[in-house]
Amino acid sequence: MNRVEKINSGSQVFHDTARGTKVALWWLRHYEDLVHFWKGFSWVWVIGILLSAIVGYLDLGHALFIILFIGVIANTGIYLSIRTMGSYLMHLEDGPEKEEAHELMIKIIKKRILHGA
């Protein structure tokens, strides 16, 4: 019973929500940079693995397995992080954070629509 009281204390819930909100807003502010980094990083490590296979350090089968395995894990992680950020943003209460998040999402959507990305 004592453990339940510790977890359900109002200040701890507020502290966790505030941290999640801060992370979600940071993530939205830097969304385009994160996507740009991920695209570049993905190409670099795949090309590196393929060059290792061409040079002879890896068999082609092992190289393809590594690429597919790490790709699935990395993209699953990205998907789960997007879901987590969406959850934090969905449960924002009305206030300046919610307005900022809304404006940032509108900017991302407009940029995607205009640039066809």
C-alpha positions as CSV (number, residue, x, y, z in Angstrom):
1,M,0.0,0.0,0.0
2,N,2.9,2.4,0.8
3,R,4.3,1.9,-2.7
4,V,1.0,2.8,-4.3
5,E,0.9,6.1,-2.4
6,K,4.4,6.9,-3.6
7,I,3.5,6.3,-7.3
8,N,0.2,8.2,-7.1
9,S,1.5,11.4,-5.5
10,G,0.4,14.4,-7.5
11,S,3.8,16.1,-7.7
12,Q,5.4,13.0,-9.2
13,V,2.7,12.7,-11.9
14,F,3.1,16.4,-12.7
15,H,6.9,16.1,-12.8
16,D,6.7,13.1,-15.3
17,T,4.1,14.9,-17.4
18,A,6.2,18.1,-17.6
19,R,9.3,16.1,-18.6
20,G,7.3,14.2,-21.3
21,T,5.9,17.5,-22.5
22,K,9.3,19.1,-22.7
23,V,10.7,16.1,-24.7
24,A,7.7,16.1,-27.0
25,L,8.0,19.8,-27.7
26,W,11.7,19.5,-28.3
27,W,11.1,16.6,-30.7
28,L,8.5,18.7,-32.6
29,R,10.9,21.7,-32.8
30,H,13.6,19.5,-34.2
31,Y,11.5,17.1,-36.3
32,E,12.9,18.1,-39.7
33,D,16.5,17.9,-38.4
34,L,15.9,14.5,-36.9
35,V,14.3,13.2,-40.1
36,H,17.2,14.6,-42.2
37,F,19.8,13.1,-39.8
38,W,18.0,9.7,-39.9
39,K,17.9,9.6,-43.8
40,G,21.6,10.5,-44.0
41,F,22.6,8.1,-41.3
42,S,20.6,5.3,-42.9
43,W,22.3,5.7,-46.2
44,V,25.8,5.9,-44.7
45,W,25.7,2.7,-42.6
46,V,24.0,0.7,-45.5
47,I,26.6,1.8,-47.9
48,G,29.3,1.0,-45.3
49,I,28.0,-2.5,-44.9
50,L,27.7,-3.1,-48.6
51,L,31.3,-1.8,-49.1
52,S,32.4,-4.2,-46.5
53,A,30.8,-7.0,-48.5
54,I,32.4,-5.9,-51.7
55,V,35.8,-5.6,-50.2
56,G,35.4,-9.1,-48.7
57,Y,35.1,-8.6,-45.0
58,L,31.5,-9.9,-45.1
59,D,29.6,-12.3,-47.2
60,L,26.8,-10.8,-49.2
61,G,24.2,-12.9,-47.4
62,H,25.5,-11.7,-44.0
63,A,25.6,-8.1,-45.1
64,L,22.0,-8.2,-46.3
65,F,20.9,-9.9,-43.1
66,I,22.6,-7.2,-41.0
67,I,21.0,-4.5,-43.1
68,L,17.6,-5.9,-42.8
69,F,17.9,-6.8,-39.1
70,I,19.2,-3.5,-38.0
71,G,16.8,-1.7,-40.3
72,V,13.8,-3.4,-38.8
73,I,15.0,-2.7,-35.3
74,A,15.8,0.9,-36.0
75,N,12.6,1.6,-37.8
76,T,10.6,-0.1,-35.0
77,G,12.3,2.2,-32.6
78,I,11.5,5.3,-34.6
79,Y,7.9,4.1,-34.9
80,L,7.6,3.6,-31.1
81,S,9.2,7.0,-30.4
82,I,6.7,8.7,-32.7
83,R,3.9,6.9,-31.0
84,T,5.2,8.0,-27.6
85,M,5.6,11.6,-28.6
86,G,2.1,11.5,-30.1
87,S,0.7,10.1,-26.8
88,Y,2.4,12.9,-24.8
89,L,1.1,15.5,-27.2
90,M,-2.4,14.1,-27.3
91,H,-2.8,14.4,-23.6
92,L,-1.6,18.0,-23.3
93,E,-3.9,20.2,-21.3
94,D,-5.0,23.5,-22.7
95,G,-2.3,26.1,-22.4
96,P,0.8,27.6,-24.1
97,E,2.4,24.2,-24.6
98,K,-0.6,22.8,-26.4
99,E,-0.7,26.0,-28.6
100,E,3.0,25.7,-29.4
101,A,2.6,22.0,-30.2
102,H,-0.3,22.7,-32.5
103,E,1.6,25.5,-34.3
104,L,4.6,23.3,-34.8
105,M,2.5,20.4,-36.2
106,I,0.8,22.7,-38.6
107,K,4.2,24.0,-39.8
108,I,5.4,20.4,-40.3
109,I,2.3,19.4,-42.2
110,K,2.4,22.5,-44.4
111,K,6.1,22.0,-45.2
112,R,5.4,18.3,-46.1
113,I,2.5,19.2,-48.4
114,L,4.3,22.1,-50.1
115,H,7.5,20.2,-50.7
116,G,5.9,16.8,-51.4
117,A,8.1,15.0,-48.9
